């Protein structure tokens, strides 16, 4: 079964955040994905109405009891014409 493009991009991006958090944040300061407190999701045009696929990707990565806050912003373009979603993450380490 082929995943919808937005879901596939969301899953890939969220995995990349996890890899970044695991390698850079954890190695550098002892952080993990649980330290991500805020997400800003920039979603191309009408794709913002396909919230289910993005939510499924987020729930597959973050523990349900520790979801970061999120703001979803519809945009007219992203850095590449192939991108449907861009996600910015903020982590707090104590």
N, CA, C and O atoms as CSV, one atom per row, in Angstrom:
chain,resi,resn,atom,element,x,y,z
A,1,UNK,N,N,0.839,-1.182,0.000
A,1,UNK,CA,C,0.000,0.000,0.000
A,1,UNK,C,C,0.881,1.241,0.000
A,1,UNK,O,O,1.776,1.360,0.837
A,2,UNK,N,N,0.650,2.144,-0.902
A,2,UNK,CA,C,1.427,3.376,-1.009
A,2,UNK,C,C,0.829,4.425,-0.088
A,2,UNK,O,O,-0.377,4.670,-0.106
A,3,UNK,N,N,1.687,5.042,0.718
A,3,UNK,CA,C,1.233,6.088,1.623
A,3,UNK,C,C,0.934,7.363,0.849
A,3,UNK,O,O,1.604,7.651,-0.142
A,4,UNK,N,N,-0.070,8.139,1.286
A,4,UNK,CA,C,-0.269,9.453,0.676
A,4,UNK,C,C,1.027,10.258,0.817
A,4,UNK,O,O,1.732,10.145,1.820
A,5,UNK,N,N,1.327,11.057,-0.182
A,5,UNK,CA,C,2.586,11.800,-0.209
A,5,UNK,C,C,2.784,12.636,1.045
A,5,UNK,O,O,3.883,12.656,1.599
A,6,UNK,N,N,1.754,13.319,1.501
A,6,UNK,CA,C,1.904,14.165,2.678
A,6,UNK,C,C,2.237,13.330,3.905
A,6,UNK,O,O,3.082,13.724,4.710
A,7,UNK,N,N,1.590,12.191,4.057
A,7,UNK,CA,C,1.883,11.316,5.192
A,7,UNK,C,C,3.319,10.814,5.108
A,7,UNK,O,O,4.041,10.812,6.106
A,8,UNK,N,N,3.730,10.392,3.925
A,8,UNK,CA,C,5.099,9.895,3.756
A,8,UNK,C,C,6.117,10.984,4.083
A,8,UNK,O,O,7.106,10.716,4.765
A,9,UNK,N,N,5.889,12.208,3.606
A,9,UNK,CA,C,6.799,13.310,3.915
A,9,UNK,C,C,6.781,13.620,5.403
A,9,UNK,O,O,7.826,13.898,5.991
A,10,UNK,N,N,5.608,13.575,6.017
A,10,UNK,CA,C,5.496,13.857,7.452
A,10,UNK,C,C,6.273,12.826,8.258
A,10,UNK,O,O,7.025,13.178,9.167
A,11,UNK,N,N,6.092,11.557,7.925
A,11,UNK,CA,C,6.785,10.486,8.642
A,11,UNK,C,C,8.292,10.635,8.469
A,11,UNK,O,O,9.036,10.527,9.444
A,12,UNK,N,N,8.752,10.878,7.249
A,12,UNK,CA,C,10.185,11.047,6.998
A,12,UNK,C,C,10.750,12.217,7.797
A,12,UNK,O,O,11.816,12.111,8.403
A,13,UNK,N,N,10.028,13.324,7.791
A,13,UNK,CA,C,10.525,14.505,8.492
A,13,UNK,C,C,10.568,14.272,9.994
A,13,UNK,O,O,11.530,14.651,10.661
A,14,UNK,N,N,9.539,13.656,10.515
A,14,UNK,CA,C,9.489,13.398,11.961
A,14,UNK,C,C,10.583,12.414,12.357
A,14,UNK,O,O,11.192,12.564,13.417
A,15,UNK,N,N,10.838,11.421,11.534
A,15,UNK,CA,C,11.964,10.509,11.804
A,15,UNK,C,C,13.286,11.268,11.800
A,15,UNK,O,O,14.160,11.008,12.627
A,16,UNK,N,N,13.430,12.209,10.866
A,16,UNK,CA,C,14.653,13.012,10.814
A,16,UNK,C,C,14.825,13.846,12.075
A,16,UNK,O,O,15.937,13.981,12.586
A,17,UNK,N,N,13.721,14.408,12.583
A,17,UNK,CA,C,13.789,15.142,13.848
A,17,UNK,C,C,14.266,14.199,14.940
A,17,UNK,O,O,15.110,14.565,15.758
A,18,UNK,N,N,13.729,12.990,14.954
A,18,UNK,CA,C,14.124,12.009,15.960
A,18,UNK,C,C,15.591,11.651,15.852
A,18,UNK,O,O,16.287,11.555,16.863
A,19,UNK,N,N,16.066,11.454,14.636
A,19,UNK,CA,C,17.479,11.145,14.439
A,19,UNK,C,C,18.348,12.301,14.889
A,19,UNK,O,O,19.393,12.096,15.507
A,20,UNK,N,N,17.917,13.522,14.578
A,20,UNK,CA,C,18.670,14.699,15.003
A,20,UNK,C,C,18.702,14.781,16.524
A,20,UNK,O,O,19.759,14.974,17.124
A,21,UNK,N,N,17.525,14.633,17.144
A,21,UNK,CA,C,17.452,14.711,18.606
A,21,UNK,C,C,18.296,13.629,19.252
A,21,UNK,O,O,18.997,13.876,20.233
A,22,UNK,N,N,18.225,12.438,18.701
A,22,UNK,CA,C,18.971,11.319,19.282
A,22,UNK,C,C,20.473,11.509,19.130
A,22,UNK,O,O,21.227,11.179,20.046
A,23,UNK,N,N,20.924,12.032,17.994
A,23,UNK,CA,C,22.366,12.135,17.773
A,23,UNK,C,C,22.963,13.420,18.313
A,23,UNK,O,O,23.949,13.373,19.048
A,24,UNK,N,N,22.395,14.564,17.970
A,24,UNK,CA,C,22.983,15.840,18.365
A,24,UNK,C,C,22.579,16.242,19.777
A,24,UNK,O,O,23.434,16.492,20.626
A,25,UNK,N,N,21.293,16.304,20.023
A,25,UNK,CA,C,20.823,16.768,21.324
A,25,UNK,C,C,21.217,15.789,22.431
A,25,UNK,O,O,21.755,16.198,23.460
A,26,UNK,N,N,20.955,14.522,22.224
A,26,UNK,CA,C,21.278,13.540,23.248
A,26,UNK,C,C,22.775,13.490,23.494
A,26,UNK,O,O,23.214,13.515,24.644
A,27,UNK,N,N,23.556,13.421,22.443
A,27,UNK,CA,C,25.002,13.341,22.604
A,27,UNK,C,C,25.565,14.617,23.232
A,27,UNK,O,O,26.481,14.562,24.052
A,28,UNK,N,N,25.018,15.746,22.846
A,28,UNK,CA,C,25.548,17.015,23.321
A,28,UNK,C,C,25.086,17.435,24.695
A,28,UNK,O,O,25.845,18.050,25.444
A,29,UNK,N,N,23.845,17.111,25.040
A,29,UNK,CA,C,23.312,17.641,26.294
A,29,UNK,C,C,22.396,16.680,27.037
A,29,UNK,O,O,21.784,17.062,28.035
A,30,UNK,N,N,22.291,15.452,26.573
A,30,UNK,CA,C,21.466,14.483,27.281
A,30,UNK,C,C,19.986,14.605,27.001
A,30,UNK,O,O,19.179,14.144,27.809
A,31,UNK,N,N,19.593,15.204,25.893
A,31,UNK,CA,C,18.181,15.369,25.568
A,31,UNK,C,C,17.624,14.210,24.763
A,31,UNK,O,O,18.354,13.300,24.371
A,32,UNK,N,N,16.321,14.254,24.523
A,32,UNK,CA,C,15.636,13.241,23.730
A,32,UNK,C,C,14.400,13.868,23.106
A,32,UNK,O,O,14.139,15.058,23.284
A,33,UNK,N,N,13.643,13.061,22.374
A,33,UNK,CA,C,12.432,13.590,21.741
A,33,UNK,C,C,11.427,14.127,22.765
A,33,UNK,O,O,10.600,14.977,22.434
A,34,UNK,N,N,11.495,13.638,23.997
A,34,UNK,CA,C,10.605,14.140,25.041
A,34,UNK,C,C,10.905,15.597,25.395
A,34,UNK,O,O,10.086,16.264,26.027
A,35,UNK,N,N,12.076,16.091,24.990
A,35,UNK,CA,C,12.449,17.477,25.259
A,35,UNK,C,C,11.910,18.442,24.210
A,35,UNK,O,O,12.012,19.657,24.380
A,36,UNK,N,N,11.337,17.915,23.125
A,36,UNK,CA,C,10.731,18.773,22.106
A,36,UNK,C,C,9.395,19.259,22.652
A,36,UNK,O,O,8.497,18.463,22.926
A,37,UNK,N,N,9.274,20.577,22.807
A,37,UNK,CA,C,8.097,21.146,23.457
A,37,UNK,C,C,7.166,21.875,22.496
A,37,UNK,O,O,6.011,22.141,22.832
A,38,UNK,N,N,7.655,22.198,21.312
A,38,UNK,CA,C,6.849,23.001,20.400
A,38,UNK,C,C,7.194,22.662,18.961
A,38,UNK,O,O,8.364,22.494,18.615
A,39,UNK,N,N,6.172,22.564,18.126
A,39,UNK,CA,C,6.342,22.353,16.693
A,39,UNK,C,C,5.598,23.437,15.932
A,39,UNK,O,O,4.505,23.848,16.320
A,40,UNK,N,N,6.204,23.894,14.846
A,40,UNK,CA,C,5.520,24.749,13.892
A,40,UNK,C,C,5.545,24.002,12.574
A,40,UNK,O,O,6.610,23.690,12.041
A,41,UNK,N,N,4.367,23.719,12.056
A,41,UNK,CA,C,4.235,22.962,10.816
A,41,UNK,C,C,3.775,23.914,9.724
A,41,UNK,O,O,2.700,24.507,9.813
A,42,UNK,N,N,4.590,24.052,8.705
A,42,UNK,CA,C,4.256,24.871,7.545
A,42,UNK,C,C,3.788,23.898,6.468
A,42,UNK,O,O,4.563,23.067,5.994
A,43,UNK,N,N,2.520,24.004,6.086
A,43,UNK,CA,C,1.911,23.030,5.185
A,43,UNK,C,C,1.436,23.758,3.927
A,43,UNK,O,O,0.767,24.789,3.994
A,44,UNK,N,N,1.801,23.192,2.793
A,44,UNK,CA,C,1.510,23.829,1.514
A,44,UNK,C,C,0.029,23.810,1.177
A,44,UNK,O,O,-0.595,22.750,1.127
A,45,UNK,N,N,-0.526,24.989,0.948
A,45,UNK,CA,C,-1.876,25.190,0.420
A,45,UNK,C,C,-2.950,24.285,0.984
A,45,UNK,O,O,-3.112,24.157,2.198
A,46,UNK,N,N,-3.677,23.663,0.078
A,46,UNK,CA,C,-4.822,22.831,0.450
A,46,UNK,C,C,-4.441,21.575,1.233
A,46,UNK,O,O,-5.315,20.925,1.806
A,47,UNK,N,N,-3.172,21.225,1.267
A,47,UNK,CA,C,-2.739,20.035,2.001
A,47,UNK,C,C,-2.969,20.189,3.506
A,47,UNK,O,O,-2.970,19.199,4.238
A,48,UNK,N,N,-3.159,21.413,3.964
A,48,UNK,CA,C,-3.416,21.635,5.390
A,48,UNK,C,C,-4.726,20.974,5.821
A,48,UNK,O,O,-4.922,20.690,7.002
A,49,UNK,N,N,-5.610,20.733,4.873
A,49,UNK,CA,C,-6.892,20.109,5.195
A,49,UNK,C,C,-6.777,18.592,5.345
A,49,UNK,O,O,-7.752,17.932,5.704
A,50,UNK,N,N,-5.607,18.041,5.077
A,50,UNK,CA,C,-5.370,16.609,5.250
A,50,UNK,C,C,-4.647,16.383,6.579
A,50,UNK,O,O,-3.569,15.791,6.622
A,51,UNK,N,N,-5.250,16.857,7.643
A,51,UNK,CA,C,-4.624,16.833,8.967
A,51,UNK,C,C,-4.420,15.420,9.498
A,51,UNK,O,O,-3.490,15.184,10.270
A,52,UNK,N,N,-5.248,14.498,9.112
A,52,UNK,CA,C,-5.166,13.140,9.662
A,52,UNK,C,C,-3.789,12.514,9.430
A,52,UNK,O,O,-3.227,11.913,10.346
A,53,UNK,N,N,-3.243,12.645,8.225
A,53,UNK,CA,C,-1.961,12.009,7.921
A,53,UNK,C,C,-0.834,12.608,8.759
A,53,UNK,O,O,0.040,11.883,9.234
A,54,UNK,N,N,-0.853,13.900,8.937
A,54,UNK,CA,C,0.181,14.552,9.751
A,54,UNK,C,C,0.020,14.143,11.206
A,54,UNK,O,O,1.006,13.820,11.868
A,55,UNK,N,N,-1.183,14.152,11.702
A,55,UNK,CA,C,-1.430,13.756,13.096
A,55,UNK,C,C,-0.985,12.308,13.344
A,55,UNK,O,O,-0.377,12.013,14.373
A,56,UNK,N,N,-1.288,11.412,12.406
A,56,UNK,CA,C,-0.865,10.014,12.546
A,56,UNK,C,C,0.657,9.916,12.644
A,56,UNK,O,O,1.187,9.150,13.449
A,57,UNK,N,N,1.350,10.692,11.824
A,57,UNK,CA,C,2.816,10.684,11.863
A,57,UNK,C,C,3.326,11.198,13.205
A,57,UNK,O,O,4.253,10.626,13.778
A,58,UNK,N,N,2.727,12.269,13.706
A,58,UNK,CA,C,3.140,12.811,15.002
A,58,UNK,C,C,2.870,11.822,16.127
A,58,UNK,O,O,3.715,11.630,17.002
A,59,UNK,N,N,1.707,11.199,16.111
A,59,UNK,CA,C,1.367,10.231,17.164
A,59,UNK,C,C,2.246,8.986,17.088
A,59,UNK,O,O,2.449,8.307,18.094
A,60,UNK,N,N,2.762,8.687,15.913
A,60,UNK,CA,C,3.664,7.554,15.768
A,60,UNK,C,C,5.064,7.846,16.280
A,60,UNK,O,O,5.847,6.923,16.506
A,61,UNK,N,N,5.384,9.104,16.465
A,61,UNK,CA,C,6.726,9.488,16.897
A,61,UNK,C,C,6.789,9.927,18.348
A,61,UNK,O,O,7.692,9.535,19.088
A,62,UNK,N,N,5.819,10.749,18.753
A,62,UNK,CA,C,5.800,11.273,20.118
A,62,UNK,C,C,4.871,10.442,20.987
A,62,UNK,O,O,3.830,9.988,20.512
A,63,UNK,N,N,5.227,10.233,22.256
A,63,UNK,CA,C,4.302,9.548,23.165
A,63,UNK,C,C,3.021,10.371,23.310
A,63,UNK,O,O,3.082,11.592,23.459
A,64,UNK,N,N,1.876,9.717,23.268
A,64,UNK,CA,C,0.589,10.424,23.318
A,64,UNK,C,C,0.465,11.318,24.550
A,64,UNK,O,O,-0.176,12.368,24.497
A,65,UNK,N,N,1.078,10.899,25.658
A,65,UNK,CA,C,0.986,11.700,26.886
A,65,UNK,C,C,1.977,12.858,26.906
A,65,UNK,O,O,1.972,13.658,27.841
A,66,UNK,N,N,2.832,12.957,25.878
A,66,UNK,CA,C,3.847,14.004,25.863
A,66,UNK,C,C,3.946,14.661,24.487
A,66,UNK,O,O,5.046,14.911,23.995
A,67,UNK,N,N,2.797,14.940,23.865
A,67,UNK,CA,C,2.810,15.614,22.571
A,67,UNK,C,C,3.231,17.067,22.759
A,67,UNK,O,O,2.734,17.737,23.665
A,68,UNK,N,N,4.130,17.562,21.926
A,68,UNK,CA,C,4.471,18.985,22.011
A,68,UNK,C,C,3.314,19.825,21.488
A,68,UNK,O,O,2.489,19.346,20.710
A,69,UNK,N,N,3.263,21.070,21.917
A,69,UNK,CA,C,2.276,21.969,21.333
A,69,UNK,C,C,2.608,22.134,19.863
A,69,UNK,O,O,3.751,21.938,19.452
A,70,UNK,N,N,1.617,22.491,19.077
A,70,UNK,CA,C,1.899,22.679,17.653
A,70,UNK,C,C,1.032,23.784,17.077
A,70,UNK,O,O,-0.112,23.990,17.484
A,71,UNK,N,N,1.607,24.479,16.129
A,71,UNK,CA,C,0.900,25.484,15.354
A,71,UNK,C,C,1.022,25.076,13.898
A,71,UNK,O,O,2.117,24.821,13.398
A,72,UNK,N,N,-0.114,25.018,13.229
A,72,UNK,CA,C,-0.138,24.613,11.825
A,72,UNK,C,C,-0.414,25.863,10.986
A,72,UNK,O,O,-1.393,26.573,11.213
A,73,UNK,N,N,0.466,26.119,10.015
A,73,UNK,CA,C,0.382,27.331,9.215
A,73,UNK,C,C,0.307,26.954,7.739
A,73,UNK,O,O,1.169,26.240,7.226
A,74,UNK,N,N,-0.727,27.439,7.064
A,74,UNK,CA,C,-0.849,27.204,5.626
A,74,UNK,C,C,0.020,28.221,4.901
A,74,UNK,O,O,-0.051,29.418,5.180
A,75,UNK,N,N,0.847,27.739,3.962
A,75,UNK,CA,C,1.729,28.620,3.201
A,75,UNK,C,C,1.504,28.402,1.706
A,75,UNK,O,O,0.978,27.369,1.289
A,76,UNK,N,N,1.907,29.384,0.911
A,76,UNK,CA,C,1.717,29.273,-0.535
A,76,UNK,C,C,2.892,28.584,-1.221
A,76,UNK,O,O,2.755,28.113,-2.350
A,77,UNK,N,N,4.050,28.517,-0.553
A,77,UNK,CA,C,5.224,27.849,-1.128
A,77,UNK,C,C,6.188,27.474,-0.017
A,77,UNK,O,O,6.169,28.054,1.069
A,78,UNK,N,N,7.037,26.486,-0.310
A,78,UNK,CA,C,8.104,26.086,0.605
A,78,UNK,C,C,9.431,26.153,-0.158
A,78,UNK,O,O,9.447,26.547,-1.324
A,79,UNK,N,N,10.526,25.778,0.474
A,79,UNK,CA,C,11.854,25.922,-0.120
A,79,UNK,C,C,12.023,25.147,-1.427
A,79,UNK,O,O,12.762,25.579,-2.311
A,80,UNK,N,N,11.354,24.027,-1.552
A,80,UNK,CA,C,11.431,23.221,-2.774
A,80,UNK,C,C,10.026,22.964,-3.292
A,80,UNK,O,O,9.089,22.800,-2.511
A,81,UNK,N,N,9.885,22.931,-4.584
A,81,UNK,CA,C,8.551,22.654,-5.154
A,81,UNK,C,C,8.080,21.245,-4.830
A,81,UNK,O,O,6.892,20.946,-4.956
A,82,UNK,N,N,9.007,20.364,-4.409
A,82,UNK,CA,C,8.649,18.992,-4.052
A,82,UNK,C,C,8.167,18.851,-2.614
A,82,UNK,O,O,7.616,17.814,-2.243
A,83,UNK,N,N,8.369,19.884,-1.802
A,83,UNK,CA,C,7.978,19.810,-0.394
A,83,UNK,C,C,6.498,20.126,-0.231
A,83,UNK,O,O,5.968,21.037,-0.867
A,84,UNK,N,N,5.841,19.357,0.634
A,84,UNK,CA,C,4.456,19.640,1.015
A,84,UNK,C,C,4.377,20.133,2.455
A,84,UNK,O,O,3.402,20.771,2.851
A,85,UNK,N,N,5.413,19.831,3.234
A,85,UNK,CA,C,5.395,20.171,4.651
A,85,UNK,C,C,6.810,20.482,5.123
A,85,UNK,O,O,7.781,19.867,4.681
A,86,UNK,N,N,6.902,21.442,6.023
A,86,UNK,CA,C,8.163,21.757,6.696
A,86,UNK,C,C,7.834,21.871,8.174
A,86,UNK,O,O,6.841,22.497,8.547
A,87,UNK,N,N,8.661,21.271,9.015
A,87,UNK,CA,C,8.376,21.264,10.451
A,87,UNK,C,C,9.563,21.840,11.196
A,87,UNK,O,O,10.706,21.432,10.989
A,88,UNK,N,N,9.275,22.792,12.065
A,88,UNK,CA,C,10.283,23.407,12.928
A,88,UNK,C,C,10.025,22.918,14.348
A,88,UNK,O,O,8.890,22.950,14.823
A,89,UNK,N,N,11.064,22.471,15.015
A,89,UNK,CA,C,10.929,21.925,16.373
A,89,UNK,C,C,11.759,22.746,17.350
A,89,UNK,O,O,12.860,23.195,17.029
A,90,UNK,N,N,11.210,22.935,18.549
A,90,UNK,CA,C,11.915,23.622,19.628
A,90,UNK,C,C,12.025,22.656,20.792
A,90,UNK,O,O,11.029,22.074,21.222
A,91,UNK,N,N,13.248,22.487,21.304
A,91,UNK,CA,C,13.477,21.611,22.456
A,91,UNK,C,C,13.973,22.453,23.622
A,91,UNK,O,O,14.682,23.442,23.439
A,92,UNK,N,N,13.584,22.037,24.830
A,92,UNK,CA,C,14.038,22.704,26.047
A,92,UNK,C,C,14.807,21.661,26.868
A,92,UNK,O,O,14.281,20.603,27.215
A,93,UNK,N,N,16.045,21.989,27.160
A,93,UNK,CA,C,16.890,21.101,27.963
A,93,UNK,C,C,17.179,21.786,29.292
A,93,UNK,O,O,17.516,22.969,29.338
A,94,UNK,N,N,17.043,21.037,30.350
A,94,UNK,CA,C,17.310,21.600,31.681
A,94,UNK,C,C,18.518,20.950,32.296
A,94,UNK,O,O,18.900,21.290,33.415
